Amino acid sequence: MKKVTTGLERLLAEPKKYLKGKRVGLLINQTSVAEDGRPSFIHLNRNVDFKLVKLFAPEHGVYGVDQDMVNVDHGSEPATGVPVVSLYGKDHASLTPEAGLMKNIDTLVFDIQDIGSRYYTFIYTLANCMQTCKEAGVPVVVCDRPNPINGVQVEGNLVREGWHSFVGQYSLPNRHGMTVGELAKWFNDELKIGCDLTVVPMKGWKRKMWYDETGLLWVSPSPNMPRVSTATVYPGMCLIEGTQLSEGRGTTLPFEFCGAPGIDAHHLAEILNADKLPGVLFRPQFFKPGFQKYAGKTCGGVQMHVTDRDIFKPLITGIAVIRAIAQLFPKVFKWRTEPYEFVSDRPAIDLLYGHPELRETLIPGNHSLADIEASWQANLEEFEPIRQKYLMYS
């Protein structure tokens, strides 16, 4: 297996090139590890050519131990004593650091593993920090890492005006097919952030690669992203968060399990398999979540088995799951009404999908799955030429 060299590894090989004499801030979590398995902050804290002065942590915290939508407090990193600033607190304002937090920093370094889906919040934490660094006059260095579900396939619609949130802060497709370094360049130019940005590119990564083809360690980017297969289904199955169904949190296979009490698992699997969706098989599954939705209760549902990930379409598959359950089990199915990612005035499903059309048309069955896919094409045709401008790898 060919080994990919990450942006972090390249920075650590030539730290003076990027950081000599600087006071450094690190925006990281547990995925920021070198090939020896040591965290980046251990390596940087030992370097005498610059000084590590502050860590910034995204959702889930610097070690990724907190569950989704749980506020994380400021603190210090125990192995080094370096202060940690949380960028996921009790309100929306906490998601963007104040310029004053950058006053003793000469360079902010970002190194976090993304998963290739619009909903994942780390990319917006990066964009927010880029905006603050522009205001404070602090350069940003992004250490690039692979898109784990490859950099070729793109799927989905764009977020419409009025529906942006921390799970869709900008108009990206649900599956965007870009690395975080490419997204950083897109943010900086297309959103006119205009910060002093350097992207340290990977070496050896090809767009067609899946993460398990890179030779890199897989470190779970968040508590419910344990495997590459989880990331593979996530661009569609994250939509389950916009419902009262269990998305499998509290089990060993989040997002690959889906269901609720009162669902006939065998009937559901039979109907979903009849859709003949590409690259996926549905198997009847019963599960009992240990926490979150339906904790301690037996749920009927399905496990999604991806049989050919190169033709699998996660978004339309996730939509097919929601539609089938809503139509087959109307007494069980409900949309989520609780506040979601600091938003309480719009349904979670609309924030995740990017506008209300899916919620308004899915259950009545006004549109086929093919119609829904076709509705994205104008968005994708609009996005693709812009995306092409920022692609760094072949």
C-alpha positions as CSV (number, residue, x, y, z in Angstrom):
1,M,0.0,0.0,0.0
2,K,1.4,3.4,-1.0
3,K,1.8,5.7,2.0
4,V,0.4,9.2,1.8
5,T,2.4,12.0,3.5
6,T,0.1,14.4,5.2
7,G,0.5,18.2,5.4
8,L,1.4,17.8,9.1
9,E,4.2,15.4,8.3
10,R,5.6,17.8,5.8
11,L,5.4,20.7,8.2
12,L,7.2,18.7,10.9
13,A,9.9,17.9,8.3
14,E,10.5,21.6,7.7
15,P,9.2,23.5,10.7
16,K,11.5,26.4,10.2
17,K,10.1,27.0,6.7
18,Y,6.6,27.7,8.2
19,L,7.1,28.6,11.9
20,K,10.6,29.7,12.8
21,G,10.5,32.3,15.5
22,K,6.7,32.3,15.7
23,R,4.3,32.1,18.6
24,V,2.0,29.3,17.4
25,G,-1.6,28.5,17.9
26,L,-2.9,25.1,17.0
27,L,-6.5,24.4,15.9
28,I,-6.6,20.6,16.3
29,N,-8.3,17.6,17.8
30,Q,-7.3,13.9,18.4
31,T,-6.8,13.3,14.6
32,S,-3.8,15.6,14.5
33,V,-1.2,12.9,14.8
34,A,2.1,12.3,13.1
35,E,3.0,9.0,11.5
36,D,4.6,7.9,14.8
37,G,1.2,8.2,16.5
38,R,2.2,11.1,18.6
39,P,-0.1,14.2,18.7
40,S,1.1,17.2,16.7
41,F,1.1,19.4,19.9
42,I,3.7,17.0,21.5
43,H,6.0,17.5,18.5
44,L,5.5,21.2,18.2
45,N,5.8,21.8,22.0
46,R,9.3,20.2,22.0
47,N,10.6,22.3,19.1
48,V,13.0,25.1,20.1
49,D,12.7,27.1,16.9
50,F,9.2,28.5,17.8
51,K,6.8,28.5,20.8
52,L,3.5,26.7,21.1
53,V,1.3,29.1,23.1
54,K,-2.3,28.0,22.6
55,L,-4.6,25.2,21.4
56,F,-8.0,25.7,19.9
57,A,-10.5,22.9,20.0
58,P,-13.6,22.3,17.7
59,E,-16.8,20.5,18.5
60,H,-16.2,17.3,20.7
61,G,-13.1,18.9,22.3
62,V,-9.3,18.6,21.8
63,Y,-9.5,14.9,22.5
64,G,-12.8,14.3,20.8
65,V,-14.5,12.8,23.9
66,D,-17.7,15.0,24.1
67,Q,-20.9,13.9,22.2
68,D,-22.5,16.0,19.5
69,M,-24.0,19.4,20.5
70,V,-22.4,19.2,24.0
71,N,-20.7,22.5,24.9
72,V,-17.0,22.2,25.7
73,D,-15.3,24.3,28.3
74,H,-11.9,26.1,28.0
75,G,-9.1,24.4,29.8
76,S,-5.5,23.2,29.4
77,E,-4.0,20.2,27.7
78,P,-2.7,17.9,30.5
79,A,0.4,16.5,28.8
80,T,1.8,20.0,28.0
81,G,-0.1,22.5,30.2
82,V,-0.8,24.5,27.0
83,P,-4.1,26.5,27.3
84,V,-7.0,25.2,25.3
85,V,-9.7,27.5,23.9
86,S,-13.0,25.8,23.1
87,L,-14.7,26.9,19.9
88,Y,-17.9,25.0,20.7
89,G,-19.5,26.5,23.7
90,K,-23.0,27.3,24.9
91,D,-24.2,29.6,22.1
92,H,-23.6,30.5,18.5
93,A,-21.2,33.3,19.3
94,S,-18.8,30.7,20.8
95,L,-18.2,29.2,17.4
96,T,-16.1,32.1,16.3
97,P,-13.1,33.2,18.3
98,E,-12.8,36.9,19.2
99,A,-9.8,38.7,17.7
100,G,-8.4,39.2,21.2
101,L,-7.7,35.5,21.5
102,M,-5.2,35.8,18.6
103,K,-3.2,38.7,20.1
104,N,-0.3,36.7,21.4
105,I,-0.2,34.4,18.3
106,D,1.9,34.9,15.2
107,T,0.6,32.0,13.2
108,L,-2.5,29.7,13.5
109,V,-2.0,26.1,12.3
110,F,-5.0,23.9,11.5
111,D,-4.7,20.2,11.3
112,I,-7.9,18.2,11.7
113,Q,-9.2,15.2,9.7
114,D,-12.5,16.1,7.9
115,I,-14.8,13.4,6.5
116,G,-16.0,14.9,3.2
117,S,-19.5,15.9,4.2
118,R,-21.1,19.3,4.3
119,Y,-22.7,18.7,7.8
120,Y,-19.4,18.1,9.6
121,T,-18.6,21.2,11.6
122,F,-14.8,21.3,11.6
123,I,-14.6,23.0,8.2
124,Y,-16.8,25.9,9.5
125,T,-14.6,26.2,12.6
126,L,-11.7,26.6,10.2
127,A,-13.5,29.2,8.1
128,N,-14.6,31.2,11.3
129,C,-11.0,31.2,12.5
130,M,-9.8,32.3,9.1
131,Q,-12.1,35.3,9.4
132,T,-10.9,36.2,12.8
133,C,-7.2,35.8,11.7
134,K,-7.9,38.2,8.9
135,E,-9.2,40.7,11.4
136,A,-6.2,40.2,13.7
137,G,-3.6,40.1,11.0
138,V,-2.5,36.5,11.9
139,P,-1.4,34.1,9.0
140,V,-3.1,30.7,8.8
141,V,-1.3,27.5,7.9
142,V,-3.6,24.5,6.9
143,C,-2.0,21.1,7.0
144,D,-3.9,19.1,4.4
145,R,-5.3,15.6,4.9
146,P,-7.2,13.2,2.7
147,N,-10.9,13.4,1.9
148,P,-11.6,9.9,3.4
149,I,-14.5,9.1,1.0
150,N,-12.4,10.1,-2.0
151,G,-12.1,13.4,-3.9
152,V,-13.9,12.4,-7.0
153,Q,-17.6,11.8,-6.2
154,V,-19.8,14.8,-5.6
155,E,-23.5,14.5,-4.7
156,G,-26.3,16.7,-3.5
157,N,-27.9,20.1,-3.5
158,L,-26.6,23.5,-2.3
159,V,-27.8,25.3,0.8
160,R,-30.2,28.1,-0.1
161,E,-30.1,31.6,1.3
162,G,-31.9,31.8,4.6
163,W,-31.0,28.1,5.5
164,H,-27.4,28.4,6.4
165,S,-26.3,27.0,9.8
166,F,-23.3,25.3,11.5
167,V,-24.2,22.1,9.6
168,G,-24.3,24.0,6.3
169,Q,-22.7,27.4,6.8
170,Y,-21.9,27.8,3.1
171,S,-23.3,26.6,-0.2
172,L,-21.5,23.3,-0.6
173,P,-23.1,20.0,-1.9
174,N,-23.8,17.4,0.8
175,R,-20.8,15.4,-0.5
176,H,-18.3,18.0,-1.8
177,G,-15.3,15.9,-3.0
178,M,-12.7,18.3,-1.6
179,T,-9.9,18.2,0.9
180,V,-9.8,20.6,3.8
181,G,-6.9,22.4,2.2
182,E,-8.9,22.9,-1.0
183,L,-11.9,24.0,1.0
184,A,-9.7,26.6,2.8
185,K,-8.7,28.1,-0.5
186,W,-12.3,28.1,-1.6
187,F,-13.4,29.8,1.6
188,N,-10.6,32.4,1.3
189,D,-11.3,33.3,-2.3
190,E,-15.0,32.7,-2.9
191,L,-16.2,34.0,0.4
192,K,-13.7,36.8,0.2
193,I,-12.2,36.2,3.6
194,G,-8.8,37.2,2.3
195,C,-6.6,36.0,5.2
196,D,-2.9,35.2,4.8
197,L,-3.3,31.5,3.9
198,T,-0.8,28.8,3.3
199,V,-1.8,25.2,2.6
200,V,0.8,22.6,3.2
201,P,-0.1,19.9,0.6
202,M,-0.1,16.2,1.0
203,K,2.3,14.1,-1.0
204,G,1.1,10.9,-2.7
205,W,-2.6,11.4,-2.4
206,K,-4.8,10.7,-5.5
207,R,-8.3,11.9,-5.8
208,K,-9.7,8.4,-6.3
209,M,-8.2,7.1,-3.0
210,W,-10.4,6.1,-0.1
211,Y,-8.8,6.5,3.3
212,D,-8.0,2.9,3.8
213,E,-5.9,3.1,0.7
214,T,-3.6,5.8,2.1
215,G,-1.6,3.8,4.6
216,L,-2.5,6.3,7.3
217,L,-3.7,5.6,10.8
218,W,-7.5,6.0,11.1
219,V,-8.3,8.1,14.2
220,S,-12.0,8.6,14.8
221,P,-12.6,12.3,14.1
222,S,-15.6,12.4,16.5
223,P,-17.2,9.9,18.9
224,N,-19.7,8.6,16.4
225,M,-17.3,8.3,13.4
226,P,-15.5,5.0,14.3
227,R,-14.8,3.7,10.8
228,V,-14.3,4.7,7.2
229,S,-17.5,2.9,6.4
230,T,-19.3,5.3,8.8
231,A,-17.9,8.2,6.9
232,T,-19.0,6.5,3.6
233,V,-22.7,6.5,4.6
234,Y,-22.7,9.8,6.6
235,P,-23.5,12.2,3.7
236,G,-27.0,10.6,3.6
237,M,-27.6,9.0,7.0
238,C,-26.8,12.2,8.9
239,L,-30.2,13.4,7.6
240,I,-31.7,10.9,10.2
241,E,-30.7,13.5,12.8
242,G,-33.5,15.6,11.4
243,T,-36.0,13.0,12.5
244,Q,-37.1,11.2,15.7
245,L,-35.6,8.0,14.3
246,S,-32.4,6.6,15.9
247,E,-29.3,7.1,13.7
248,G,-27.6,4.4,15.7
249,R,-25.9,6.6,18.2
250,G,-25.3,4.7,21.3
251,T,-24.4,1.5,19.3
252,T,-21.2,0.3,17.9
253,L,-22.3,1.2,14.3
254,P,-23.7,4.7,14.3
255,F,-25.2,5.8,11.0
256,E,-25.0,2.3,9.6
257,F,-27.9,1.3,11.9
258,C,-31.2,3.1,11.7
259,G,-34.6,2.5,13.2
260,A,-37.0,3.0,16.1
261,P,-39.3,0.9,18.3
262,G,-42.4,-0.2,16.4
263,I,-40.7,-0.7,13.0
264,D,-41.0,-4.1,11.3
265,A,-37.3,-4.6,10.4
266,H,-37.9,-7.4,7.9
267,H,-40.6,-5.5,5.9
268,L,-38.4,-2.3,5.9
269,A,-35.4,-4.2,4.5
270,E,-37.5,-5.9,1.9
271,I,-39.0,-2.5,0.6
272,L,-35.6,-0.8,0.6
273,N,-33.9,-3.6,-1.3
274,A,-36.7,-3.4,-3.9
275,D,-35.5,0.2,-4.7
276,K,-32.3,-1.4,-6.1
277,L,-30.2,1.5,-5.0
278,P,-26.6,1.2,-6.3
279,G,-23.9,-0.4,-4.2
280,V,-25.9,-1.1,-1.0
281,L,-27.8,-4.0,0.7
282,F,-30.2,-3.5,3.6
283,R,-30.4,-6.2,6.2
284,P,-33.0,-6.4,9.0
285,Q,-31.5,-5.2,12.2
286,F,-32.6,-5.0,15.8
287,F,-30.5,-2.8,18.2
288,K,-30.7,-1.2,21.7
289,P,-28.9,2.2,21.9
290,G,-27.0,2.7,25.1
291,F,-27.6,6.5,25.0
292,Q,-29.4,9.2,23.1
293,K,-32.5,8.4,21.2
294,Y,-34.4,5.3,22.5
295,A,-31.7,4.6,25.1
296,G,-32.3,1.1,26.6
297,K,-35.2,0.4,24.1
298,T,-35.1,-2.2,21.3
299,C,-35.4,-0.6,17.9
300,G,-36.4,-2.3,14.7
301,G,-34.7,-1.1,11.6
302,V,-31.9,-1.9,9.1
303,Q,-28.2,-2.1,8.8
304,M,-26.8,-0.6,5.6
305,H,-24.1,-2.7,4.0
306,V,-22.2,-0.9,1.3
307,T,-21.3,-3.6,-1.3
308,D,-19.7,-1.3,-3.9
309,R,-18.6,2.0,-2.5
310,D,-17.5,3.3,-5.9
311,I,-21.1,3.4,-7.2
312,F,-22.8,3.9,-3.8
313,K,-24.8,7.1,-3.5
314,P,-25.0,8.0,0.2
315,L,-27.4,11.0,0.0
316,I,-30.1,9.5,-2.2
317,T,-29.8,6.3,-0.1
318,G,-30.4,8.2,3.1
319,I,-33.4,9.9,1.6
320,A,-34.7,6.5,0.5
321,V,-34.5,5.2,4.1
322,I,-36.4,8.2,5.5
323,R,-39.1,8.0,2.8
324,A,-39.6,4.3,3.3
325,I,-40.0,4.5,7.1
326,A,-42.2,7.6,6.8
327,Q,-44.6,5.9,4.4
328,L,-44.5,2.4,5.9
329,F,-44.7,3.4,9.6
330,P,-46.5,6.8,9.8
331,K,-47.3,6.3,13.5
332,V,-43.6,5.9,14.3
333,F,-42.1,8.5,12.0
334,K,-41.8,12.2,13.2
335,W,-39.5,15.0,12.2
336,R,-37.2,16.4,14.9
337,T,-38.6,19.6,16.5
338,E,-36.0,20.2,19.2
339,P,-33.4,23.0,18.7
340,Y,-30.5,21.9,16.5
341,E,-27.0,23.4,16.4
342,F,-28.1,26.6,18.2
343,V,-31.1,27.0,15.9
344,S,-34.6,26.8,17.2
345,D,-36.7,28.6,14.6
346,R,-36.3,26.2,11.6
347,P,-36.6,22.4,11.5
348,A,-33.3,20.4,11.8
349,I,-34.1,18.5,8.5
350,D,-34.3,21.8,6.6
351,L,-30.9,22.9,8.0
352,L,-29.4,19.6,7.1
353,Y,-30.9,19.4,3.6
354,G,-30.3,23.1,3.0
355,H,-34.0,24.1,2.4
356,P,-37.5,22.9,3.2
357,E,-38.3,21.1,-0.1
358,L,-37.3,17.6,1.0
359,R,-39.5,17.8,4.1
360,E,-42.4,19.3,2.2
361,T,-42.5,16.7,-0.6
362,L,-40.9,13.5,0.6
363,I,-43.8,11.9,2.6
364,P,-46.6,12.7,0.2
365,G,-44.4,11.0,-2.5
366,N,-44.8,13.8,-5.0
367,H,-41.3,13.1,-6.4
368,S,-39.5,9.8,-7.2
369,L,-35.9,9.3,-6.0
370,A,-34.9,9.9,-9.6
371,D,-36.8,13.3,-9.5
372,I,-35.0,14.2,-6.3
373,E,-31.6,13.4,-7.8
374,A,-32.4,15.4,-10.9
375,S,-33.3,18.4,-8.8
376,W,-29.7,18.7,-7.7
377,Q,-28.2,18.8,-11.2
378,A,-28.4,22.5,-11.7
379,N,-26.7,23.1,-8.3
380,L,-23.9,20.7,-9.2
381,E,-23.4,22.3,-12.6
382,E,-23.1,25.6,-10.8
383,F,-20.7,24.3,-8.2
384,E,-18.4,22.1,-10.3
385,P,-16.5,24.8,-12.3
386,I,-15.9,26.7,-9.1
387,R,-14.7,23.5,-7.3
388,Q,-12.3,22.8,-10.1
389,K,-10.4,26.1,-9.5
390,Y,-9.3,24.9,-6.1
391,L,-8.4,21.2,-6.7
392,M,-4.8,20.6,-5.8
393,Y,-4.4,16.9,-6.6
394,S,-5.0,14.7,-9.7
